[in-house]
Amino acid sequence: MKYFTLVILFITSLAHSQNKSKLECYMDAQASVNHFSGTVLITKNDSVLLKKAYGLADYEWQIPNTIDTKFSLASVSKQFTAVAILQLIEQGKISLEDKLTKYYPSFPNGDRITIKMMLTHNAGFQMDYDELYLAKTSLDKDSVANYIMQKPLLFQPGTKTAYSNIGYYLLARIIENVSNQTYAAYLKTNLFNKSMMHNTGISTNDSIVSKLAKTYYLKDNKLIKNPYINWNFNIGHDGVYSTVEDLDLWNKALFESSVLLNDASKRKMFTSYNDHHFGLGLLINPFYNHNHQLIAHDGGFFGAMTSFNKFTDDGVFITVLSNNQSPSYLIAYGLAAIVFDKPVELPYKHIPISLNPTVYDDYIGRYENVIIFKKNEKLYYQDEDIELIPESRIKFFRSDNSNRTIEFVRNEKGKVAELIVTKAGVKEIKKRNP
């Protein structure tokens, strides 16, 4: 019996080692081929499968990223706002069914918008108000609220779903109203300190934060520095900075303990409330789950690209943080596929070739939910914004993202019958419609 147990332990250890090697190879290729800059952490239960930093925290001074580099989290921040709201509900200070007019009496249609609708993106708000916080230094809470109030709703509250940063900004202000603390102070005391997240905080325009990565985004295929952001008014939906190790502490505090929320609150948070899979501050079992139960959220704002993924039934946690607009959500998708033993193609340099456009005539058509069409002697994927660039007679990469490829497959009769869509190295077969 003891011998059998040792064999099982050896096989398990070998599998973990092989998986770790594949994960490292994949990320090394993402760094060398696609110039990924950031940090990655993957854990399974108590085992660390990968923890590594890549690229530069400061391009001007050529300072490398390290595991304890802090990154702006973009919309991964939303879950912290949701937890704060749920804590206040547990304390009896607020309710999911509270109307927005309770906190903003003159808000148009505020008597029809609830806290829950704002959390689940059902309130009808427009996407953002970034035309304010990207351009103005002189703002106050009243002027921002008044500006938001003038933005027409996209639909009647509660009737549809549209992702919105506005709702989460208003939730941050409601947290301040109810707690009599600033948003930053409330989160530090009641979330970050309780989770032992000592390398996490709220961004400001004047604080000096040690080991905080600068962010860079692509313009005309060149990296440039991020524009001005007024962090005083880019909160609730954004604004949190953290490290991959602190996010793992958050993962444990949120999913594996009751230090932040009781079980009833967690059930509310981890329930999907609409066909977009929105829970409270998180996505519940989204389409990219690899058929494993997943609770997740991604973020992206200029150079900050982030991904937070908890595969709850498997005990797997994956977080990817980037400061140079690397597609963290796609990279996390590829890493999860490796963890679940799916075949994954490593990133490689895509070299375009010339083809006679008549070749494309065989490829035109619909493949399940994908449309391939030809216009002006060029081949396109879905619409004219995405040209397919040939790298062989049958394989193409997308003009907007070379990390996504399309390969046409012929049947035994020589007819193109399906295509292979590869996203971050993960392949998906699409059958050609009759």
Sequence and secondary structure as in RCSB ss.txt:
>XXXX:A:sequence
MKYFTLVILFITSLAHSQNKSKLECYMDAQASVNHFSGTVLITKNDSVLLKKAYGLADYEWQIPNTIDTKFSLAS
VSKQFTAVAILQLIEQGKISLEDKLTKYYPSFPNGDRITIKMMLTHNAGFQMDYDELYLAKTSLDKDSVANYIMQ
KPLLFQPGTKTAYSNIGYYLLARIIENVSNQTYAAYLKTNLFNKSMMHNTGISTNDSIVSKLAKTYYLKDNKLIK
NPYINWNFNIGHDGVYSTVEDLDLWNKALFESSVLLNDASKRKMFTSYNDHHFGLGLLINPFYNHNHQLIAHDGG
FFGAMTSFNKFTDDGVFITVLSNNQSPSYLIAYGLAAIVFDKPVELPYKHIPISLNPTVYDDYIGRYENVIIFKK
NEKLYYQDEDIELIPESRIKFFRSDNSNRTIEFVRNEKGKVAELIVTKAGVKEIKKRNP
>XXXX:A:secstr
 HHHHHHHHHHHHHHHHHHHHHHHHHHHHHHHHH   EEEEEEETTEEEEEEEESEEETTTTEE  TT BEE GG
GGHHHHHHHHHHHHHTTS  TT BGGGTSTT TTGGG BHHHHHTT S   S  HHHHTT S   HHHHHHHHHT
S  SS TTSS    HHHHHHHHHHHHHHHTS HHHHHIIIIITTTT TT EE  SS   TTB   EEEETTEEEE
     GGGS SSS EEE HHHHHHHHHHHHS SSS  HHHHHHHTS  STT B SSSEES TTSTTS EEEEEEE
ETTEEEEEEEETTTTEEEEEEESS   HHHHHHHHHHHHTT  B            GGGGGGT EEETTEEEEEE
TTEEEESSTT BEEESSSSEEEESS TTEEEEEEE TTS EEEEEEEETTEEEEEEB  
